[in-house]
Amino acid sequence: MFCVDVAINLPVKNLFRQFTYVVPDNMAFLDTGWRVVVPFSAQKTEGFVVGRNDVVKNAGNLKSIEAVLGDGPWFDWEMLEAARWLSSYYMCSLAEAMRLFVPGKSSIKRTAVKDEKGNFLYYRYKERLKEKTVTAYRITEKGRAELKEGGIHLKAQIAALAALDGKGFLTLKELSKYKASPSVLRRLLERGCVEAGRMRILRNSYTAETERGEELLLTDEQLAAFNTVKDSINKNDGKTFLLQGVTGSGKTEIYLRAADLALKKEKQVLMLVPEIALTAQLVECFQARFGDLIAVAHSKLSQNERGDVWHRMRTGGAKILIGVRSAVFAPFEKLGLVIIDEEHEGSYKQEERPNYHARDVALKRCALAKATLILGSATPSLESYHEAKSGRYVHLRLTKRANGSRLPVAEIADMRRELADQNFSVLSRRLKEELVKTCAAGDEAIILLNRRGFSTFVMCRDCGTSITCPHCAVALVYHSAGEAMRCHYCGNTAKIPETCPKCGSRRIKFFGTGTQKAEAEIMALPEVRVLRMDQDSTAQKFAHADILKSFAAGERNVLIGTQMVAKGHDIPGVTLVGVLSADSSLNLPDFRAAERTFSLLTQAAGRAGRRDKDGCVIFQAYDAKNPVILAAASQDYDSFAEGELKYRKELFYPPFSRMLKLTGLDKDRDEAQALAKRVVLFLETLQLEKRLSESVMVLGPFPGLVEKVMDLYRINVIVKAEDMQPVKDALLKSDFKEQKNLFFDVDPVSVI
């Protein structure tokens, strides 16, 4: 009998310590990394064994581990070390970090058992992950003897035994290829020539029969970039590369060749994409090169499907994993290469606690596994660009499109001038003209609008009251489907009022433009057939792929949608891209607003003219002479980055500082404000006492841009420092560490 320390897997933020349990004699095989069921408080819950504890006193008073989950340790050394780093860096408990590596974040499902009067008795649990099994058959020694000696005369039975001879278990589906029917197998079972068992079937929604794609001829730039990456993979030196290439420059072909090389070195590959919408096209591309060696992981998979994917990677059954940010926590038999496409995207940052960034987790996992990391983008994050310029990443450049096509010409439509000329449409006259011309020529267009819904908000024209969500400090958005208003933060819905709830006026009007309204206006144009892709139209599992396939096949000629239409798609027929409200995100009170806007516009523009026809791009903006809009129109990333980095350095923003956002949450606004003020006072006192550097900047408290979400007020404090570790250490040693309604966001992508 011995003891182990266990991290308790409960979704709470203030359970930082581990607990010691006795290991019963029948579980003496237990070691670090196993998942177990333990009694904790008044319940039974999942825990993770994080180490052996041989110095416990009074072990007889300790509780014992009750059950073991799985048939082996879930966490290997590399996964556990990554979790320890996550816990330290992102200021969360070890259990919170470890649960990220578990599909669904928990391995068990608990249900309360009550008596006839409804009194609580206890919790009953069962494992969440269910293996899918089917009946399978294998030949017995008797079957081999009869097959060899000719003891069986029926052709169907002989064929079935011959198919099984020299193999393990085969399913009925596999045996049907040899015309083995259920009745044939039943007779062989009765004779003792075969035996039946259960075989695990791994679910895979992405199986496809594809012909092997041919390797494309590399340009000189591509070849130079690949040879540099090739050297790192061969040496297994764990280098990080920033592959900066203009849209259409052939970054994907470099990814494919690097992956092929890693597989030849008997290593596995992780390929991250920022959006589920990008997985389908990339999966097809990789399947054409690597067939069924591919596994896919994203949020639309069920927990059991994800569990099967994790099993394939852990056992080496799959060699390449393609997925969104959570795929960075997959187990690997032998990780050798990680690729992060569109590495600049904010969606790689987790919004809920723990607020990890997949790029930084990938950096850590690559460091532990000595794996090569490729960060790819046409518009790199300024942090990665700065690291490359400083020599910490190897900077690879692709300055031309791989097929020789030219980058599209972008022009700016001044919407203030449109209004002055009495054009009240969401479309400028120039964009209307190009849309009609494009569709008439048999080509395709993409229209980007960074909003959902039919109208942005509903307002009374008499008193100016907008109809807001009762649980969040935001306006409800009108959706034509169902004639309802919806909150895009908490999902609350409400009917459109006939009269103003404040003044009683019946003069209710819809203001703003959403994708549904833009869709209606565009559909009125001649020869236009519209597809819409936003969160409303992509709720189903494969909706993204279905929409893109329909568009690429020419069934529709205009694709309109939110940001997901602007990223990564390579559709040959697209010659026109229009961006509505191109400057709408520039006025957000966030230091990354310019970077996000430039990136989005440049990426959107890159969807046009990717083959033999030149592309046309039209940015519609009210601030038509804004430097960011002008820089995006000329697609001059280096000039934009140099100017933005100079601004960041002057104001001590990342990458020249580290940032920490602390958010106080409370149903009472004053309580949230008071909590944030206590944090500020605590940090300022440490500075006065010389326990924190005077260079540490503490800003706030101030309300979030959306001050109330789901009935909770949000008050923020921002800390900037060259070295954030002393600030983290001070907070984690204070009472704030276990404050239930105070949340830490390390390296926030947004300060609002």
N, C-alpha and C positions, 0 to 999 in steps of 0.2 A: 504493500500500500504506500502511495506517495501523494503529494499535493501538486496542483497546477494553478496558475493564475489565469483567470478568465475575463475577457472583455464582454460585457453584457450588451447584446444587440437589441437595444430599445431606441426608438426614435425620439430621444431627449437630448438636449444640448448640455446639460449640466452634470452628466454622469462621467466624470473624467477618470475616476480610479478604477482599478481592476479588483476582482474578488477572488479569494482563494477557496478551492474546493478539493475535497478528498477524491482520489481516483479509486474506485473499487477494484478488487483483485481481477475480476473478469474483464477489466478494461485496461490492463497493464500496458497494452500496446500504445496507449494514447501518448501523443507528443505535440509539440508546437504545430499549429496550423489546422488542427482538427476542429470541426464544428460539433457542439454538444448541446444537450438540453439540461438546464440546471434549474433548481428551485431558486427563485429570487423574489423576495418580499412575499406576497400572497399568490404568486403565479409561477408557472413554469415557462421558461423562455429560452431562446437560443443564445448561446455564448460562443466565443472564439478562444481557443486555448492559445495563449501568447507566451507561455514559458513554464518551465518546471520550477517548483518552489520547495526546496528541501530544508528550509530553515524555519518552518512554521512551528510555533509553540501551541500547545493545547489543540492539536489536530483533531482530538476526539470530539471537540465542540463544533467542528466545521460540518457543513452540509456536504453531501456527496453528489457527484455527477450522476444524473439519472439515466441518460441515454446518449448514444453516439449517432450522429447524422452522417450518412454517406459511408463509403467503404474505404476511405483514405483521407489524408489531410487535404483540405480545400486550398490552403495557402502554402505555397512553397516559399523558400527563403526570399526570393526576389520580390514576390508580392507582399510579404510581410514587411520587408524593409521599405518598400514604396508606401505602404500604409503608415508606418511609423513616421516617415518624412511628411506625408500629408497631414497627419495629426499635428506635428510640430509647426509646419509652415503655415497651415491654414487655421491654426488655433482652435481645433476641434478635438473631441475625444478620440481615442484610438478606435473604439467601437464604431463611431460615426465614419471614420476613414475606412475601416475594414468592411463595413456593410456595403460600400460602393462596389466591392469585388464580387458580391453575391447577386445573381439574377433576382430582380424583384426586391433586393435589399434584405430579404429575410427568407430562411429556408423552411420555416414552419408557419402554419396557419393555426391560430388559437381561437377556440369558441368557448363561450361561457356556458357552464352547466348549472341549471337552477332547479330548485324543487318546485312542487306544485303551487306554492305560494309566491314564487318568483324570487325567493331568497338565493343569493349567490352561494354556490357550493365549491366549485373549483373550475379551473380551465382545462379543457381537453385540447390536445394539439395533434396535428398530423403534418407530414412533410408536404411542402408546397410543390416541389418539383416532382412531376410524375413521368417516369420513363414510359414511352410507348413501346409495347411489345406485341409480337404476333407469334402464332404457332409456327415452329420450324421443325425440320426433320433431318436426321442423319442416319447413315447406314450402320448396322450392327455387325459384329463378327459373323453371326449366322447369315446375314444378308450377303456379306462378302463371299462366304463359302458357297452359298447357293448360286451366286452369280458366277463364280469361278467354275463350279462343278456342273453348271447347267441344270440346276434343280428347279428353276422357274422357266415356264414355257410361254407365258403370255407376253407379247411384245411390249405392251405398255408398262408392265411391271419391270421387265428387263431394262427398258429405257430409263425408268425412274432410278433403279439401283445403279445403273451405269453413270447417271448424272451425279449421284451422291457419292460414288466411290472416289476416295482420295480427297474429299472435301469435308468441311465441317457441316454445320447446320445450314440448310437452305429453306427459304420460305416457299409457300405454295405458289406465290407469284413467280418466283425464280424457277420453280420446277415446272410451271405451266409451259415454259419454252420448250420443254421436252415432252409435252402432251401428257403430263402426269396429273390426272384429275383427283379430286378428293376421294373418290371411291377406290382408285388404285392405291392411294396411300393408306386408306383405311384397311384394305386387305393385307398390305405389306406389314402394317402394324400388328394385325391379328396373327400373322405368321411369325412375328418377332424379327423380321428382316430389317425394319427401321424402328427408330425410337423418336418420340416427339419431345420437344422442349420449347422454351420461350426465348425469343431473340429480340434484342433491343433494336428498334427502328429509329433512326435519327431524322427528325422532321426538318425539311428544307424547302422553303417556299420559292427558292431561286434556282431550282434545277432546270436546266435547259439543254437541248441538243444544239450545239453550235459548232460550226466548222472553225478550225484553227485559223486565226487571223494572221496575215503576213506581217513581218516586221517591215516598217517603213524605212526608206532610205533617210539617214540622218543628215541634217545640214551641218556645216562646219561648227556652228555654235553648239548645236545639240551634241555632236560627237565629243567636243572638248569638255562639255559639262558632264556627260556620261562617263568619260574616261576618268575624270577626277573622282566621281562617286564610286566608280568601279574599284579604284585603288583602295578606297576606305573599306569597302565591303570585303575585299580580298584580305586586307590586313586585320580586319575585325578591330579597328581602332576607335570606334564609337564617335566619330566626328559628326558635327552638325553642319548642314549645308542650307543656305538660303538660295533657293532656285527662283530668281526673279525673271519672269519672262512676260512679254506683252501678250495680250489675249490672242490665242491662236498660234502661239510660238512653238507648240509641240511639247509642253511639259509632260503630258500624259504618256507620250512614247518613252520619255526618259524614265518615268515611273515604272512602266512595263519592263523595260530592259533591266532596271535595277532590281526589280522583283524577281525576274528570271534568273539573274545572277545569284541572288540570295538563295533561291531554291536549289540551284546547282551546288551551293555551298552547304546544303542540307539545313538551311535556316528557314524560319517562318517570317511572314511579313504582315504588318498592320498598316492598313490604309484608312486614314480618317478623312471624312468629308463633313462640311458644316451643316448641311441640310439633308433631310430625308429625300427631298426632291432630286438630289444629285446622285443618289445611290444607283438608281435603275440604269442610267446611261453608262456609268462607270462599271457596274457589275457586268453589263453586256460586253463592254470593252475588255475586261479582264477575263471573262469566261471564254471569249473568242481566242485568247492566248493560253489560258491555263485550265480550261474545262472545269471539272468538278472538284478541283483543288480549292475552290473559293467557298468561303462562308460569309454570311451577311448578318449584321446586327444593327438594329435601330429600334426606336420606341414603339413602332407599330407591331413588333413581334410579341407574341404571348410570352409569359414567363417560362413556360415549358419549351417553347421554340428556342428562346435565348439559352436555356439550360443545355439544349442539344448542341447549339453552336459552341458554347463554352467547352462541352465535352469533346467536340471534334478538334478544337484548338489544343486542349490539354493533352490529348492522346496522339496528336500529330495526324489525325484523320483528315484535317484540312490544313493547308499551308499558307493561305492568304485570307486574312479577315478584313472585310470592308465594312465600315460602320461610322455612325455619328459619335459624338464625344464620349459617351459612356463605354464604347468599345475599347477605350484605352485601359479599362480595368479587366480585360479578358485574361484568362490564364494562357500561357504559351509553353509548349514543350521546349522550343529553342528559338527565341526571338532574335532576329538578325538585322531587320530593317523596319523602320517606321517612316511612313510618308504622311504628311499633313497637307492636304490640298486646300487652297484658299485660306492659308494660315492666319490671315488678318481678321477673319470673321469673328464678330463678337459672340456668336452662338457657341463657340468653343468654351465659353465661360459659363459655369453652372450658376443659375440665379438663386437656387435654394441652398441652404447650408448643408454640407460644407461647400463654400463657394470656390471650388477648384477651377483651374483653367487646364483644359486637356493638353494644351501645348506644353505647359510646364510639367504636368504629370508625365507626358511622353519623354521630355528631357531627362527626368529622373529615372524612368524605366530603362531608357537607352543607356544611361550612365551605369546602371546596375548590371545590365546585360551586355554591355560593350557593343551595343547595336548602333548602326548608322541611322541618322535622322535627317530627312529631307523636308524642309519647309518650303512649300511652293506657293507663289502668288504673283499676279501682275501688279498688285498694289500692296506690298508687304506692310505689316504693322510697323509703326515707327520704332517700336522696341526692337523688333527683329532686324530692321534695316540698320539701326544704330549698332547692334551687336555685330552685324556683318562689316560695317564700316570700321568698327573698332578692332576687327580681326578675331573676334571670339567665335564667329561663325565663318565658314568658307563661303564667299559670295560668288555665285554663278549667275551669269547674265545671258538672256536670250532677247535680243533687241529687234528681231524680225519674225514675221509669221513664217511658219514652216513650209507652207505651200506657195510662198511668194506673193500671196495676195496682200493688198495694201490695207493699212488700218483705216477705218471709216472716217469720213469727214464729218465733224460735229458742228452744228450751228445752234444758236440760242434764239428762241422766240421770246420776245419781251411781252409778257402778259399784261403789263400796265398799258402798253400801247394798244393791245387788243381791246382792252376795256374802253380806252379813249375812243376807239373806232367803233364802239357799240357792238363788239363781239362778246357776248356773255356765255358762250359755250365753254365747256371744259377743254375743248380742243382749239388750238390756234389755227388760223387759216392755213398757215404753211403745213402744219401736221395733217390737217384734213386733206389738203391737196396731195401730199405724198402718200397718205394711206390709200386714197382712191387710185392713184397711179400705180402703186405697188401691187395692189390686188388685181387690177386690170391686166398687169403684165404677168400674172400667174406666180408672183413671188409672195413672200410672207413677211409679217411684221410682228414685233413685240412691243407692247405698251406697258410701261411700268408706272404704277401708282403706289406710293408707300402708305396706303390706308386701306382698311377693310370697310365693308358696309356700303349701303346706298347713299347715305348722307352722314356727315361727321357728327352732327348734333341736331336736336330739335329745340326750337326756341320760340318764345312768345314775342311777336312783333310789337306788342303794345308796351309791356313792362321790361322786356329784355331778359326774362328768366329762361335759362336753359334747363331742360329736363335732365336731372342728374340721378346717378345711382344712389339709393338710400344707404348703401354699405361702403361705397368708395367715393372719393372726391373727384369724380370724373363725369363727363356728360355721357348719357346713354346714346348709343349709335343706332340709327334706323336701318333695318334690314327689310327689303321688300318681300322676301320669302317669309310668309306668315304674318306680314304687316305688323311687326313687333319691333321694340327697341331692346337692345342688349348691351350689357356692360362687358367690355373686353378685358376686364381685370378679374371679376369674380363670376361672370357668366349669368348674373341675374337678368331676367327678362321682364318686360312690362308692356302693356298695351299702350298704343299712342293715345294720349288724352284728347278728348274733344274740346276741353277748355283748359286754360292755363291754371295750374294748381295754386298760383299766387294771386292773380288779379281777376280770374274768371273769364278773360277774353277768349274768343274763339279763333283769334288770328294766330294760329299755330303754323309755323313754317319750317321746312327742312333746309339746313344750311350746310355747305361744304360739299365735297365730292368723294365718293367711295368707289370701289371697283364695280359694284353693281350699276351705279348711275353712269359711270364712264362706259361700261359695256352697252348700256341702252343707247347712248348717243352714237357710239361707233357702229352699232348694228344698223342704224338708220342710213349709213353710207352705202352707196351702190357696190355690189359684188363682194361685200364683206361678210365673212362667216366667222363668228367670234367664239373663242374658248376662254373661260375664266379660270385662273389658278390662284386661289388664296386659301386661307384656313377654312373658310366655309365650304369650298368646293373640293377639299382634299381630306375630308374626315375619314374616308374609307381606307383600308389597308394599302391598296395599290393604286389609289386615285392619282397620285403624282405621275407614276409611270404611264397610266392609261391616257392621261391628258397629253403628256409629251409625245407619246406614240401617235396619237390622233393628229397632233399638230405636225409632227415630222412627216407623217404620211400624206399630208396635204388635204386631210378631211376638213380642216378649218384653216383659214389663212391669217387670222389675227389672234395672238395670244395676249391676254391682258391679265395683269395680276400684281401682287405685292412683291416684296424683295426676292422671293424665291424664283421669279422668272428671269432675274438678272444675273444669276450666278452659274457659271460653269457649263451651260448647255451649248452643244455644238450642233446646230441644226442648219444644214446646207442652204435651205431656201430662204433664210432670213436676210433681207437686204435693208430693212428699215427698223430702227428702234426709236421710240418716242418716250420721253420721260415727263410725266405730268408732275407739276409742283417740285421741280428739281431742287429748289432752294428751301423747301419747307422745313428740313431738319437742321438748317444752319443756325437758326435762332434759338435752339435749345441751350439752356445754361450749363453746358458741359464742355470741358476742354477738348474732348474728342469729337465734337460735332463736325468740325471741318474735315478731319481725317475720314470719318464715316461717310460724309457726303461725297468727298472726292472719290473714295473707293467705290461706292455704290454706282456713281455715274460712269466711272471708267469701266467697271465690270459690265454694266448694262450696255455701254457703247460697243464693247467687244463682242457682243452677240451678233453684230451685223457684218455682212460682207466677208464671211469666212471661207468662201470658195472663189469662183471665177468672176462673180459680179461684185462691183464696188458697193460698199455699204453707205447708208445715210443715217445720221443720228440727229435728232432734234430734242434739245433740252428746253422745256417750257419753264420760265422763271419770272418772278416779279422783280427780283434784284438781279437783272440781267448782266450787270457789270461787276458782280461780286468776283473777287480774285479766285475763289475756290471754283466757281462755275467756269470761269475762263480757263483755269489750269486743267480742269477735267475735259473741257472741250478740245484742248490741244494735246491731251493725254501725256503731259510732261510730269511724270512722277518725281523725278530727281529734283526739279526746281521746286515743286510743291513741298517735298520732304525737307529740303534744306531750309526753306522759309519757316515751316512748321516746327522743325527742331530748334531753330533759333528762338522762336517764340516760347517753346516749352522750356528751354534752358533759362531764359530770362525770368520766367514765372515759376521755376522750380517744380515742373511737372515731369512725370515719367517720359522718357527713360532716364532723366537726370535725378529723379528721386523715386523713392518707394512710397506707396500710398496705402492707407488703411481707412476704411469707412466703418464707423460704429453707428448702429441704428437702434434707437430706443423705440419699442413698440408698446402701446397701451390703448385701451378703449377710452381712457381719459387723456385728452390732449395735454393738460397741465402736468399729469404724471409722467408722460413721455418726455416732455420738455425738462422736467426736473431731473429725470434720470440722465439725460444728455448733458445737462449742466454739471452734474456731479462728476461725470467722466472728464469734462473740460477742466474742472477745478482740480481733480486728482492729477492730471497730467501737468498742468501749470504749476502745481505745488512741487512736483518732482523736479521740474526745471529750476524753480527757485532754490531748492535744496541741492542743486547740482548733481542730482541722480539721473537726470536726462539732459542731453545736450541742448544748449540754447538755440541751436540751428533747427531743432525739431519744431515744425509749424503745426499748431492746433487751430483749426478753423471751425466755427460754429458755436452753438448748435443752430441748425436751420431746418425747416421742414422739407421733406421730399417734394419733388415736383408734383407728384400725386400724393397729397399729404395723408389721405386716408384710403386704405385698401382693406376690404372685408371687415369693416368696423374697427380697424386698428389704425391709430395715428402713427405716423413714422417721422421721427426727428433724428437728423443725421449730425454726426461730427466727423470731420475729415482731418486726418493726420498725415503730414508729409515729412519724410526724413531721408537722409542719404543712406542710413543704416537703420532699418526698422526693428531689428532684433531686440535692442534694449527696450523699446516701447512694448513689443509683444511680451517680453519677459516680465515687465512691470505689471501689465494687465493680467497675465496668467498667474501671478503671485498674489493678486488682489482679490477682493470679494466679487469684483466684476466678472471673474472667470465663470462663476456658476450662476450669474444673474440670468434668470429665465427669459426675461424680455429684452436683453441686450445682445445684439448680434454683431459679429465681426466679419467683415468682408475684406480679405487681404487682396491687394492688387485689383481694386474694383475697375471694371471697364466703364462704369458710369458713376458719376458723383451725385446724381440727382435721384 
